[in-house]
């Protein structure tokens, strides 16, 4: 059995601002008149009639989708295996862990397709399995080009599409993990300052054209080597443009240490050779204490050398999560392997699946399907 040493972590608790909405009444959404042909499963806003659910005790979710005093969101980025579709992979993942996830993480790139797509809407509005959407959009232009307006026509149409087909709040990150592609060369269009300009301009155009319900995420990789770069602090777009701070941490490796760690070591990873980096969680909660945090992608590798490592990691995750109260969402990266971080599928072993399923069903996390988009699917 692999024994891991958890570093000492001090919890920093800061109140999140925002109006809390007591969601005791189901929301029923109807398509606006004259909207034209709709994607399957699309909805638009209207008021619901009182129903039997009104007597149920509900979690309070803020306008920025923060679950207040009712645990953390449970989500997944379900990588399709072999010939699977994304929808099939999602369904299999939920069947394996015996619960509906709260959040489904999708990835969009370029300026050709508008989102949410038909498939996303179907998953968000699936009867009895309403899910929150998390969408990561990455342009195929440089950050400087987007900031200069070259994607404006697309962004205006995107805002109109969102308002027509999905006026509910959803998570949106803009070119997640920007640290990987920052190029500080003059004229690259991909400097840290270019990223901020791209991020702000994108948000400004979407908001100005009616898509002001989007919940904005600043999604970092979060590893130490980029945290100590001279440009790292420059990447942050500003509190007025960021609702959640996210990172994408993974646990993997041949030997216990920086990378093959426990949950605490993963979310607040430090490197003894980089003494100026306090760990991502510590940095985020110190520099931006008013922001909730998300693990927008996280995963644990199946390491044959340590067969007990992965199930032990899952078995202790929720106990350690209590030391990181700003983390309000855990979106798992379920991947068959072939990447640096290895095979992260929760069913990589029976023991791993058993412990992950137990964790996913805990009331430390939100109860699936109860706390936000609880309304019938489809046009009304």
N, C-alpha and C positions, 0 to 999 in steps of 0.2 A: 504494500500500500504506500502511495506517495504522500508524504507529510509535507505540507506547505506552511511557511511562516507568513502570517499576516502582519503587515506593518501597522504601526499605531496610526489611526486616523481620527481626527477630531471632527465631529459633526458640526456643520455650520447651518443653523436653521434661520431662514429669513422668510418673512411673509411675502407671498406673491400677491401683487395687486390685481384687481379685476373684479367685476361684478359677478357674483355667483348666481347661477340659475338653478332653481329647484325643479328638476325635470320630472315632475310627477304626472304630467299630462302628455300622452303620446302626441307626436307631431305628425300631421297628415299633410303631404305636400301635393299640389296640383300644378299642372302645366299652364303657363300663361297663354291667354288667347292670342292667336296669330303667331305662335312660335314656330309653326311649320313642323316638318317631320322631326320626330324625336328619336334619340337612341333608345334602344330597349331598356326598360327599367328606370328611365329618367323620371325625376319629380321636380316640382317647384313649389314655392312656399304657400301655405294657407294655414288656417287655424284648425286644430283638432277638436272633435267633440269629446266631452268627458267620458271616460270609460271605466272599466273595472279596475284598471291599474292605478287610478287616482288615490286609492287607499294604501298603495304600497309605499314603503319607505324607500326613497330614492337617494342615490348619490348626487351630490351637487357638483356640477361641472361648470367651470367658469367660461366666459365668452372666448377665452383662449384655449379651451379644451383641457384645462387642468382638472383632474379628478381630485376634489377636495375631501380629505378625511375618509377616503374609501379605497385606499390602495393605489396601485400603479397600473397603467394600461399594459396589457399583454398583446404583443403583436408579432408578425412574421414577415420576412421576405422569403417566400417559398421558391427556391430555385427549381425549375422543372428538371426532372431526371429523364434522360434519354428522349423519348418521343412525347413526353407529357406536355400539356399546355400549362400556363400559369394557373389557370382556374383548377385544373386537375391536381396540380401540386398543392395548392391551397387546401382543397378538399381532403386530400390524403393526410396532410399535416394535421388538420383539425381532427380527423378520425383517429389518428395515432395518439394524440394527446387528450382526446375525449373532452374537447371544449371548442367553442367558437372563439376566435381571436377578436380582440377589440380593434386592432389596427392591421391593415394590409399595406405593405410598402411596395410602391410601384416606381418604375424608372422610365422616364421619357427623355428623348434627345432630339435635337433639331427643331426646325420650324415648320414641319409638314403636318403633323398630327396635333389635334387639339385634345385636351383632357379636361375632366375625366372622360375616358372612352366608354363605349357601350359595355365592355366587360367590367370595367371598374364600377360603373353605375349598378350593374347587376349584382355585384358583390356587396356594394354599399347598401343596396335596397332589398337584399334577399330576405324574404319573410322569415322572421324568427332568428335571423343571423345578421342583423344590421351591423355593419362594420364601419369604423372610421377609415378614411383614406389618407395615406401619406404618399405624396408624389414628389419625386426628385426630378427636376427639369434641368437639363444641361444643353445649352445652345451649341450649334455647330459653327458659330462665329467666335471670334476672340471677345474677351470681356470688353475691351475698348470699343469694338464695333457695336456691341449691344448698347453700351452706354452712349454712343454717338447716334443711336436711333435706327440702326440698320435692321433691327428686329421689331420695330414699332408696329408695323402693319399686322404682323403675326400676334403680337401681344394684345393689341386692341381687339382682334377677332377672338383671341383666347378669353379675354375678360367677358366678352359678350356671350361666348359659349358657356362659360362657367355660370353666368347669371341665368341663362335660359334653362340649362339642364341640371345644375347642381348648386343651388344657392346656399346649401348648408356649409358650415365651417369644415375645412379640411386642412391637414398639414401640408405645407409646401416648403421644400428646401430648394435652393438655387445653386446648381453645380456643387453638389456635396463633395466633401474632401478636397477643397481647393488647394491645400498644401501640396498635394501630389504634382500639380501642374504649374505652380507659380514659376514664372520666368522673369527675373528682375532685369533682364537685358533691356536696354533702352529701345523702344519701338516694338517690343514683342507683343504689346497689347494684352499681356497676361501677367502684369505685375500685381502685387498685393493691392496697390491703390486702384489699379484697373478693376480688380475684383469688387472692391467696395462701390465703385462707380456703376458697374454692371448690376450689382445687387440692388442698389438704391433706385436706379433708373427703372429696372424691371418692376419693382414694387410700386413705384410712383405711377407708371403707366397702367398697371393692373388696377390700382385703387382709383385712379382718375376715371376709369371706364367701368366702374361699378363692382369690381371684384374685391370688395373691401372686407369680405368675411374670411379670407384666407388667413391661416394661422402660420406665421413665418418661422422657419427654423434655420439657424446657422449651424450647419453640420460639418464638423471637423473630423479629420482622422483621429487626432488626439494623442499621437505618440510623442515621446520626449524629443526626438531629434529635430522635429519641426517647431516644437514649442520654444526652443532656445534660439531660433533664427532671428536675425534683426528685423525681419518683416512680419513676424507672426502677429504681433499686437495690431499691426496695421490692417489685418484682414477683417476685423470686426466692423460690421456696417453701422453700428450704433443702436442704442436701446430702442429708439423710435421705430427701427426697422426689424427688430428681432423679438419674437415672442418666446421661443424656446431655444436653448443651446443644446446641441447634440454632439455626440462623438460615436465612433465606430470601433470599439475595442474588441480584441480577440485574445483567446488564451490558447497557446500552442507551443511546440518546441520539443527538443530532445532531452533537455535537462531542466529541473526546477530552477526558477530564477525570475528574471524580468518578464519573460514572455510566457513561460509555463507557470502561471501563478494561480491564486484563488480569485474569487470575484473581487475582493477588495483591492488586490494588487492589479487587477485588470482595469478597473474603472478609475483608479488614481495612480496609474503606472509611473514609476520613477526609475531613473537610471543613475547608479552611483557615479558614473563618469560625467554626468550632466547635472551638477549640483544646483544650478540655477533654476531647474524645472521642478516645481513642487508636486507635480501630478495634475492630470487634467481636471479632475473633480475639484481639487483644492484651488487651482487657478480660476476655474469658472465661477465657483461660489465666492471667491474673494473679490474678483474683478467685477462680477455681475451678479450680486447676491439676490436681486429681485427676479431672476429668471429661473423657471423650472428647467429640468434637464431630461434628456431622452438618450437612451442607447438606441440609435436609429438602426444600427446593425451591431450585433454582438454574436459571438459564437465560441464554442469550445471544441477543440480538435480531439479526435479519437487517436490516442497515442498507444500503439501496441506494447511499447515498453512499460507502460504504466496502465494496465487495464482497469484499475480502480479510480484513476484520476478523474475521468469525465463524470461518472456517476457521483463521486464525492463532491465535485465542484457544484453540481446541481443540487445535491442534498444540503449544501451549506449556503447557497446563494441568498435565500430570503433572510436568513439570520444576519448575514453581512449587509444586505440591502438596508437594514434598519440604521446602519451607520452612515447612510448616504441619503438623507431625507429629501434632498432636492431632486432626486431621480424619480420621475413620475411616469416613465414609460420604458418598457423593455421590448424591443422589436428584434426577434431572433433571426439570424442569417442561417437558413437551413440549406446546406450545400453538400453535394456528394464528394467534394474533394477536387484535387488537381490544382489548387491555388496555394499560395504561401501558407495560409492558415489551416490547411488540411481539411479532412472530412468533418464537417460540423453537424451533419444530420443528427437529429435527436434520437433516431433509431439505429445509430451506428452499432449499438449493442443493446441487449435486452435490459441490462442494468441501467444504462444511460437513459433509455426510454422510460423505464419505470420511475426514475428519480425526476426526470423532467416533467413527466405527467403529474407526479405528486406536487411538484412546485407550481405548475400551471394551474392546478385546481385549488391552490391555497387562497384563503380570503385575504391574505396579504396583498393579493392582486385584485383588480376589479372583477366583479362577477360578470360573465359574458352576456352580452345582449340586453343588459338592463339599464344602462346608465346614460345613453345619449340618443342615438337615432332609433328610437323605439316607436316605429310607425309602419303601417302597411306599405308594401312596395308597389311601384307601378303607378301610372297615371290614375288620378281619382276622377 
